[in-house]
Amino acid sequence: MKLKSIYHFENDGIHFERYCFYFSSINKNKKLPVHRINAVNFQTIPYSLIIDFREVIFLNHGDVSIRNYALKNNIPASNHPDLWAILNEEFLDTEQSADAVNERIKFLSKFGIDKNKIDKIRRKNKWLFSGTYEWQYLGHWDLLAYQQNRNPFYRLFGKKFYWESMKIALSGYKFDKN
């Protein structure tokens, strides 16, 4: 599944002609000024920006031009893991050991996501990844892409899902609000 955004880097921000996720704040105002970008996350696939302390904006797969742009504009790099990739490991087409599952639960708890929340999230998203033969990575971008493209009612009812996914993605994130 390939969703592609169209954007270009400018001195004072990033101009999005098209952003691939329907409910993003980027679709209301196509210009993303540098001051709204809190961090660049190289832990996600594809790379992403954290903006306004509440939203993850994904760049296109394979686009590494953000590295130089971040350096030039003093945008910090984030080391926050893609928590959705960890939550979605259960849906990869690979066998999961009980020890690996327990390690993931322990890891996620460090970010405020306990076993009850993990179970609730997984039950809610189980149908979404059925029939998926991905065996390496299903991250936040994949979650949003599958939801937007597999759910015929997404444009009517998906806004809550989108913003809840952002809260989970940024759980436990330590922002430097200087």
ZAVEXKOL-92609 format. One record per residue (C-alpha): residue number from 1; residue in three letters; x, y, z. Coordinates in steps of 0.001 Angstrom, whole numbers, plus 500000, padded with zeros to 6 digits. Example, Ala and Ser with C-alpha at 12.3 -4.5 7.8 and 13.67 -1.06 7.14 Angstrom:
<site><seq>1</seq><type>ala</type><X>512300</X><Y>495500</Y><Z>507800</Z></site>
<site><seq>2</seq><type>ser</type><X>513670</X><Y>498940</Y><Z>507140</Z></site>
END
This chain:
<site><seq>1</seq><type>met</type><X>500000</X><Y>500000</Y><Z>500000</Z></site>
<site><seq>2</seq><type>lys</type><X>501587</X><Y>503249</Y><Z>498914</Z></site>
<site><seq>3</seq><type>leu</type><X>500211</X><Y>506533</Y><Z>500128</Z></site>
<site><seq>4</seq><type>lys</type><X>502323</X><Y>509435</Y><Z>499099</Z></site>
<site><seq>5</seq><type>ser</type><X>502402</X><Y>512996</Y><Z>500294</Z></site>
<site><seq>6</seq><type>ile</type><X>503627</X><Y>515879</Y><Z>498182</Z></site>
<site><seq>7</seq><type>tyr</type><X>505716</X><Y>518431</Y><Z>500068</Z></site>
<site><seq>8</seq><type>his</type><X>508804</X><Y>520548</Y><Z>499730</Z></site>
<site><seq>9</seq><type>phe</type><X>511203</X><Y>522028</Y><Z>502228</Z></site>
<site><seq>10</seq><type>glu</type><X>511437</X><Y>525801</Y><Z>502456</Z></site>
<site><seq>11</seq><type>asn</type><X>513610</X><Y>528034</Y><Z>504628</Z></site>
<site><seq>12</seq><type>asp</type><X>510846</X><Y>528783</Y><Z>507113</Z></site>
<site><seq>13</seq><type>gly</type><X>508966</X><Y>525471</Y><Z>507056</Z></site>
<site><seq>14</seq><type>ile</type><X>507603</X><Y>522616</Y><Z>505020</Z></site>
<site><seq>15</seq><type>his</type><X>504872</X><Y>523212</Y><Z>502472</Z></site>
<site><seq>16</seq><type>phe</type><X>502496</X><Y>520271</Y><Z>501959</Z></site>
<site><seq>17</seq><type>glu</type><X>500621</X><Y>520253</Y><Z>498692</Z></site>
<site><seq>18</seq><type>arg</type><X>499058</X><Y>516964</Y><Z>499762</Z></site>
<site><seq>19</seq><type>tyr</type><X>499315</X><Y>514990</Y><Z>502994</Z></site>
<site><seq>20</seq><type>cys</type><X>498304</X><Y>511349</Y><Z>502908</Z></site>
<site><seq>21</seq><type>phe</type><X>496318</X><Y>511115</Y><Z>506162</Z></site>
<site><seq>22</seq><type>tyr</type><X>492879</X><Y>512639</Y><Z>506022</Z></site>
<site><seq>23</seq><type>phe</type><X>492403</X><Y>513941</Y><Z>509593</Z></site>
<site><seq>24</seq><type>ser</type><X>495805</X><Y>515532</Y><Z>510046</Z></site>
<site><seq>25</seq><type>ser</type><X>496028</X><Y>519190</Y><Z>511033</Z></site>
<site><seq>26</seq><type>ile</type><X>498343</X><Y>519564</Y><Z>508020</Z></site>
<site><seq>27</seq><type>asn</type><X>495351</X><Y>519269</Y><Z>505711</Z></site>
<site><seq>28</seq><type>lys</type><X>493829</X><Y>522447</Y><Z>507185</Z></site>
<site><seq>29</seq><type>asn</type><X>496944</X><Y>524578</Y><Z>506864</Z></site>
<site><seq>30</seq><type>lys</type><X>499360</X><Y>523289</Y><Z>504242</Z></site>
<site><seq>31</seq><type>lys</type><X>502297</X><Y>525272</Y><Z>505617</Z></site>
<site><seq>32</seq><type>leu</type><X>504167</X><Y>523731</Y><Z>508554</Z></site>
<site><seq>33</seq><type>pro</type><X>506413</X><Y>526412</Y><Z>510063</Z></site>
<site><seq>34</seq><type>val</type><X>509662</X><Y>525216</Y><Z>511627</Z></site>
<site><seq>35</seq><type>his</type><X>508602</X><Y>526505</Y><Z>515071</Z></site>
<site><seq>36</seq><type>arg</type><X>505727</X><Y>523955</Y><Z>515163</Z></site>
<site><seq>37</seq><type>ile</type><X>508130</X><Y>521033</Y><Z>514700</Z></site>
<site><seq>38</seq><type>asn</type><X>509159</X><Y>519672</Y><Z>518114</Z></site>
<site><seq>39</seq><type>ala</type><X>511369</X><Y>516844</Y><Z>516854</Z></site>
<site><seq>40</seq><type>val</type><X>512238</X><Y>514549</Y><Z>513977</Z></site>
<site><seq>41</seq><type>asn</type><X>511802</X><Y>510871</Y><Z>514717</Z></site>
<site><seq>42</seq><type>phe</type><X>514159</X><Y>508529</Y><Z>512890</Z></site>
<site><seq>43</seq><type>gln</type><X>512774</X><Y>505544</Y><Z>514848</Z></site>
<site><seq>44</seq><type>thr</type><X>509604</X><Y>505366</Y><Z>512739</Z></site>
<site><seq>45</seq><type>ile</type><X>509176</X><Y>503942</Y><Z>509249</Z></site>
<site><seq>46</seq><type>pro</type><X>508909</X><Y>506224</Y><Z>507397</Z></site>
<site><seq>47</seq><type>tyr</type><X>510619</X><Y>509051</Y><Z>509289</Z></site>
<site><seq>48</seq><type>ser</type><X>508252</X><Y>511406</Y><Z>511043</Z></site>
<site><seq>49</seq><type>leu</type><X>507925</X><Y>514817</Y><Z>512628</Z></site>
<site><seq>50</seq><type>ile</type><X>506387</X><Y>515486</Y><Z>516009</Z></site>
<site><seq>51</seq><type>ile</type><X>504431</X><Y>518734</Y><Z>515842</Z></site>
<site><seq>52</seq><type>asp</type><X>502541</X><Y>520846</Y><Z>518374</Z></site>
<site><seq>53</seq><type>phe</type><X>503419</X><Y>518346</Y><Z>521123</Z></site>
<site><seq>54</seq><type>arg</type><X>500507</X><Y>516158</Y><Z>519974</Z></site>
<site><seq>55</seq><type>glu</type><X>500721</X><Y>514932</Y><Z>516379</Z></site>
<site><seq>56</seq><type>val</type><X>502995</X><Y>512688</Y><Z>514337</Z></site>
<site><seq>57</seq><type>ile</type><X>503429</X><Y>513740</Y><Z>510704</Z></site>
<site><seq>58</seq><type>phe</type><X>504953</X><Y>511134</Y><Z>508419</Z></site>
<site><seq>59</seq><type>leu</type><X>507274</X><Y>511891</Y><Z>505551</Z></site>
<site><seq>60</seq><type>asn</type><X>507370</X><Y>509691</Y><Z>502468</Z></site>
<site><seq>61</seq><type>his</type><X>509055</X><Y>506292</Y><Z>502574</Z></site>
<site><seq>62</seq><type>gly</type><X>512723</X><Y>506601</Y><Z>501669</Z></site>
<site><seq>63</seq><type>asp</type><X>512873</X><Y>510396</Y><Z>502052</Z></site>
<site><seq>64</seq><type>val</type><X>516078</X><Y>511158</Y><Z>503940</Z></site>
<site><seq>65</seq><type>ser</type><X>516215</X><Y>514872</Y><Z>503057</Z></site>
<site><seq>66</seq><type>ile</type><X>514799</X><Y>515664</Y><Z>506511</Z></site>
<site><seq>67</seq><type>arg</type><X>518218</X><Y>514888</Y><Z>508034</Z></site>
<site><seq>68</seq><type>asn</type><X>519879</X><Y>517947</Y><Z>506502</Z></site>
<site><seq>69</seq><type>tyr</type><X>516796</X><Y>520097</Y><Z>506993</Z></site>
<site><seq>70</seq><type>ala</type><X>516667</X><Y>519224</Y><Z>510706</Z></site>
<site><seq>71</seq><type>leu</type><X>520367</X><Y>520035</Y><Z>511143</Z></site>
<site><seq>72</seq><type>lys</type><X>520032</X><Y>523318</Y><Z>509286</Z></site>
<site><seq>73</seq><type>asn</type><X>517011</X><Y>524369</Y><Z>511380</Z></site>
<site><seq>74</seq><type>asn</type><X>518166</X><Y>523010</Y><Z>514763</Z></site>
<site><seq>75</seq><type>ile</type><X>515265</X><Y>520567</Y><Z>515010</Z></site>
<site><seq>76</seq><type>pro</type><X>516114</X><Y>517950</Y><Z>517631</Z></site>
<site><seq>77</seq><type>ala</type><X>516082</X><Y>514237</Y><Z>516871</Z></site>
<site><seq>78</seq><type>ser</type><X>513774</X><Y>512065</Y><Z>518935</Z></site>
<site><seq>79</seq><type>asn</type><X>514665</X><Y>508629</Y><Z>520184</Z></site>
<site><seq>80</seq><type>his</type><X>511057</X><Y>507805</Y><Z>521082</Z></site>
<site><seq>81</seq><type>pro</type><X>510232</X><Y>504316</Y><Z>519770</Z></site>
<site><seq>82</seq><type>asp</type><X>507377</X><Y>503647</Y><Z>517384</Z></site>
<site><seq>83</seq><type>leu</type><X>505069</X><Y>502281</Y><Z>520080</Z></site>
<site><seq>84</seq><type>trp</type><X>502586</X><Y>501189</Y><Z>517426</Z></site>
<site><seq>85</seq><type>ala</type><X>505210</X><Y>498913</Y><Z>515863</Z></site>
<site><seq>86</seq><type>ile</type><X>505545</X><Y>497208</Y><Z>519239</Z></site>
<site><seq>87</seq><type>leu</type><X>501781</X><Y>497020</Y><Z>519772</Z></site>
<site><seq>88</seq><type>asn</type><X>501306</X><Y>495612</Y><Z>516268</Z></site>
<site><seq>89</seq><type>glu</type><X>503991</X><Y>492914</Y><Z>516497</Z></site>
<site><seq>90</seq><type>glu</type><X>501252</X><Y>490429</Y><Z>517367</Z></site>
<site><seq>91</seq><type>phe</type><X>499839</X><Y>490882</Y><Z>513851</Z></site>
<site><seq>92</seq><type>leu</type><X>503087</X><Y>490177</Y><Z>512002</Z></site>
<site><seq>93</seq><type>asp</type><X>503170</X><Y>486933</Y><Z>510074</Z></site>
<site><seq>94</seq><type>thr</type><X>505771</X><Y>485449</Y><Z>512432</Z></site>
<site><seq>95</seq><type>glu</type><X>505591</X><Y>483196</Y><Z>515443</Z></site>
<site><seq>96</seq><type>gln</type><X>505697</X><Y>484975</Y><Z>518795</Z></site>
<site><seq>97</seq><type>ser</type><X>507170</X><Y>483349</Y><Z>521895</Z></site>
<site><seq>98</seq><type>ala</type><X>505571</X><Y>483939</Y><Z>525307</Z></site>
<site><seq>99</seq><type>asp</type><X>508840</X><Y>485493</Y><Z>526504</Z></site>
<site><seq>100</seq><type>ala</type><X>508834</X><Y>487979</Y><Z>523628</Z></site>
<site><seq>101</seq><type>val</type><X>505228</X><Y>488935</Y><Z>524377</Z></site>
<site><seq>102</seq><type>asn</type><X>506055</X><Y>489475</Y><Z>528061</Z></site>
<site><seq>103</seq><type>glu</type><X>509083</X><Y>491610</Y><Z>527154</Z></site>
<site><seq>104</seq><type>arg</type><X>506885</X><Y>493804</Y><Z>524946</Z></site>
<site><seq>105</seq><type>ile</type><X>504356</X><Y>494221</Y><Z>527756</Z></site>
<site><seq>106</seq><type>lys</type><X>507130</X><Y>495208</Y><Z>530155</Z></site>
<site><seq>107</seq><type>phe</type><X>508625</X><Y>497632</Y><Z>527613</Z></site>
<site><seq>108</seq><type>leu</type><X>505268</X><Y>499298</Y><Z>526845</Z></site>
<site><seq>109</seq><type>ser</type><X>504543</X><Y>499731</Y><Z>530551</Z></site>
<site><seq>110</seq><type>lys</type><X>507530</X><Y>502111</Y><Z>530699</Z></site>
<site><seq>111</seq><type>phe</type><X>505500</X><Y>504394</Y><Z>528440</Z></site>
<site><seq>112</seq><type>gly</type><X>502294</X><Y>504189</Y><Z>530482</Z></site>
<site><seq>113</seq><type>ile</type><X>500643</X><Y>501480</Y><Z>528392</Z></site>
<site><seq>114</seq><type>asp</type><X>499616</X><Y>498649</Y><Z>530715</Z></site>
<site><seq>115</seq><type>lys</type><X>498450</X><Y>495124</Y><Z>529832</Z></site>
<site><seq>116</seq><type>asn</type><X>494749</X><Y>496054</Y><Z>529983</Z></site>
<site><seq>117</seq><type>lys</type><X>495268</X><Y>498921</Y><Z>527558</Z></site>
<site><seq>118</seq><type>ile</type><X>497383</X><Y>496694</Y><Z>525286</Z></site>
<site><seq>119</seq><type>asp</type><X>494634</X><Y>494058</Y><Z>525187</Z></site>
<site><seq>120</seq><type>lys</type><X>491959</X><Y>496683</Y><Z>524465</Z></site>
<site><seq>121</seq><type>ile</type><X>494006</X><Y>498212</Y><Z>521635</Z></site>
<site><seq>122</seq><type>arg</type><X>494745</X><Y>494834</Y><Z>520083</Z></site>
<site><seq>123</seq><type>arg</type><X>491111</X><Y>493694</Y><Z>520218</Z></site>
<site><seq>124</seq><type>lys</type><X>490040</X><Y>496922</Y><Z>518544</Z></site>
<site><seq>125</seq><type>asn</type><X>492621</X><Y>496604</Y><Z>515744</Z></site>
<site><seq>126</seq><type>lys</type><X>492611</X><Y>492849</Y><Z>515169</Z></site>
<site><seq>127</seq><type>trp</type><X>490254</X><Y>492991</Y><Z>512179</Z></site>
<site><seq>128</seq><type>leu</type><X>492351</X><Y>495720</Y><Z>510587</Z></site>
<site><seq>129</seq><type>phe</type><X>495388</X><Y>493535</Y><Z>510006</Z></site>
<site><seq>130</seq><type>ser</type><X>493607</X><Y>490284</Y><Z>509176</Z></site>
<site><seq>131</seq><type>gly</type><X>494865</X><Y>488933</Y><Z>505883</Z></site>
<site><seq>132</seq><type>thr</type><X>498093</X><Y>490926</Y><Z>506182</Z></site>
<site><seq>133</seq><type>tyr</type><X>501199</X><Y>488966</Y><Z>505300</Z></site>
<site><seq>134</seq><type>glu</type><X>503693</X><Y>491477</Y><Z>506618</Z></site>
<site><seq>135</seq><type>trp</type><X>506420</X><Y>489827</Y><Z>508648</Z></site>
<site><seq>136</seq><type>gln</type><X>508845</X><Y>492653</Y><Z>509446</Z></site>
<site><seq>137</seq><type>tyr</type><X>507156</X><Y>495859</Y><Z>510538</Z></site>
<site><seq>138</seq><type>leu</type><X>503671</X><Y>497264</Y><Z>511118</Z></site>
<site><seq>139</seq><type>gly</type><X>504064</X><Y>500688</Y><Z>512668</Z></site>
<site><seq>140</seq><type>his</type><X>501971</X><Y>503781</Y><Z>513236</Z></site>
<site><seq>141</seq><type>trp</type><X>502050</X><Y>504750</Y><Z>509557</Z></site>
<site><seq>142</seq><type>asp</type><X>500768</X><Y>501273</Y><Z>508629</Z></site>
<site><seq>143</seq><type>leu</type><X>497995</X><Y>501470</Y><Z>511221</Z></site>
<site><seq>144</seq><type>leu</type><X>496752</X><Y>504769</Y><Z>509802</Z></site>
<site><seq>145</seq><type>ala</type><X>497114</X><Y>503634</Y><Z>506189</Z></site>
<site><seq>146</seq><type>tyr</type><X>495228</X><Y>500388</Y><Z>506758</Z></site>
<site><seq>147</seq><type>gln</type><X>492482</X><Y>502140</Y><Z>508709</Z></site>
<site><seq>148</seq><type>gln</type><X>492060</X><Y>504833</Y><Z>506074</Z></site>
<site><seq>149</seq><type>asn</type><X>492066</X><Y>502387</Y><Z>503145</Z></site>
<site><seq>150</seq><type>arg</type><X>490252</X><Y>499359</Y><Z>504568</Z></site>
<site><seq>151</seq><type>asn</type><X>487461</X><Y>501081</Y><Z>506464</Z></site>
<site><seq>152</seq><type>pro</type><X>484766</X><Y>502430</Y><Z>504109</Z></site>
<site><seq>153</seq><type>phe</type><X>483399</X><Y>504671</Y><Z>506884</Z></site>
<site><seq>154</seq><type>tyr</type><X>486743</X><Y>506144</Y><Z>507908</Z></site>
<site><seq>155</seq><type>arg</type><X>486097</X><Y>509611</Y><Z>506504</Z></site>
<site><seq>156</seq><type>leu</type><X>482841</X><Y>509761</Y><Z>508452</Z></site>
<site><seq>157</seq><type>phe</type><X>483991</X><Y>508296</Y><Z>511766</Z></site>
<site><seq>158</seq><type>gly</type><X>487787</X><Y>508142</Y><Z>511728</Z></site>
<site><seq>159</seq><type>lys</type><X>488720</X><Y>511429</Y><Z>513372</Z></site>
<site><seq>160</seq><type>lys</type><X>488538</X><Y>510003</Y><Z>516916</Z></site>
<site><seq>161</seq><type>phe</type><X>490636</X><Y>506993</Y><Z>515853</Z></site>
<site><seq>162</seq><type>tyr</type><X>493269</X><Y>509256</Y><Z>514277</Z></site>
<site><seq>163</seq><type>trp</type><X>493717</X><Y>511423</Y><Z>517369</Z></site>
<site><seq>164</seq><type>glu</type><X>493621</X><Y>508469</Y><Z>519779</Z></site>
<site><seq>165</seq><type>ser</type><X>496409</X><Y>506868</Y><Z>517727</Z></site>
<site><seq>166</seq><type>met</type><X>498448</X><Y>510062</Y><Z>518180</Z></site>
<site><seq>167</seq><type>lys</type><X>498014</X><Y>509974</Y><Z>521971</Z></site>
<site><seq>168</seq><type>ile</type><X>499190</X><Y>506378</Y><Z>522076</Z></site>
<site><seq>169</seq><type>ala</type><X>502099</X><Y>507062</Y><Z>519699</Z></site>
<site><seq>170</seq><type>leu</type><X>503355</X><Y>509853</Y><Z>521957</Z></site>
<site><seq>171</seq><type>ser</type><X>502678</X><Y>508095</Y><Z>525282</Z></site>
<site><seq>172</seq><type>gly</type><X>505515</X><Y>508683</Y><Z>527695</Z></site>
<site><seq>173</seq><type>tyr</type><X>507230</X><Y>511155</Y><Z>525374</Z></site>
<site><seq>174</seq><type>lys</type><X>509434</X><Y>513646</Y><Z>527210</Z></site>
<site><seq>175</seq><type>phe</type><X>509085</X><Y>517001</Y><Z>525502</Z></site>
<site><seq>176</seq><type>asp</type><X>511674</X><Y>519728</Y><Z>525893</Z></site>
<site><seq>177</seq><type>lys</type><X>509371</X><Y>522771</Y><Z>525861</Z></site>
<site><seq>178</seq><type>asn</type><X>512062</X><Y>525448</Y><Z>525996</Z></site>
END
